[in-house]
Amino acid sequence: MDFKQVRLIVIAMLLLGILDFPYAYYTLLRIVVTVVSAFAAYNAVENDQQPWMIIFGAVAILFNPIIPIYLNKEIWVVIDVIVAGLFGVSVFVLKDGK
């Protein structure tokens, strides 16, 4: 599985997060988005794409499960859609490796 496929899975998970699931799903979502965002930020640094490093670094901080940021559902829905869009754009413009 390549990194583009991983990002597509994250997009699907973020969009599913709009629905009502048990709290455990959102914990899993935080973990997955944080790990993939951190890797995307690292990948961006390796490929001299600093704006993407900043974007995905911020996403990793926002979704981190260790020091969670608590917001209401309506705000998270908007964030999930925006972040899914960022991952979608990154599939086409973020290089996968040197």
Secondary structure, DSSP 8 states (H G I E B T S, - for coil): --HHHHHHHHHHHHHHTTS---HHHHHHHHHHHHHHHHHHHHHHHHTT-HHHHHHHHHHHHHH-SSS-----HHHHHHHHHHHHHHHHHHHHHS----
